[in-house]
Amino acid sequence: MKYLTMAFLVLSMNSYCSGQNQDRTTQFSVTYKAATRGANFEYRITNERIAVNSKGLDQKNGERAITTQERNEIIALINKINLSTIGTLIPPSNNSATDRALIASLKVSKDGKMYESSSFDEGNPPKEIKPLIDKIVALAETVE
C-alpha cells in the first residue's frame, strides 16, 4: 500500500509539473503594420506562425510556422521593451505627415495584455522598438 501511494504521488507531481511548464510559455502576438495611399502591409507573428499581408507594388500574402529559436528570439526582444511605455515613445522623424514615408505602428499582446505604439515612419521606428521591428521584417522576408 505504501508503494502504491508513493507511485500515485510521483505520477501526480509529474503531471502537475508538466502542466506548469506549459503555463510558463509566453503567449504573445506582434503586429507590425504600415500604410499610405495605395499601399499597406501587415506582419503578424504569434506563438506558432508568421503571416504577411501586403497590397500595393510589393503584393505578398502568405504564412509559415515559426521555429522555436525564432519564437525565443521574439520573446527575448519583447522582454527587453518596457511595453507599458511604447504608446508614448517619440518617433525620430515625421516624414509620414508629408507622404514621404508610410505611417507605421506596432501592437504587442503579451499574456493577455495589449500594448500599442504611437505612429512612426516605416523604416525609422523609435530606438526602443527598432530591434523588434528589424526582427519582424527579417522574418517576414522569409515568407513565400
PEPE-V844223 format. One record per run of one state. SS is the DSSP state (2 for helix, 1 for strand, 0 for the rest). FROM is the first residue (numbers start at 1). TO is the last residue. Records with the same first field share a line. If there is no record, write none. Layout:
SS=FROM-TO + FROM-TO
//
This chain:
0=1-1 + 24-27 + 37-38 + 47-48 + 56-59 + 66-67 + 80-82 + 89-94 + 99-102 + 111-112 + 117-119 + 122-123 + 125-126 + 141-144
2=2-23 + 68-79 + 83-88 + 95-98 + 127-140
1=28-36 + 39-46 + 49-55 + 60-65 + 103-110 + 113-116 + 120-121 + 124-124
//
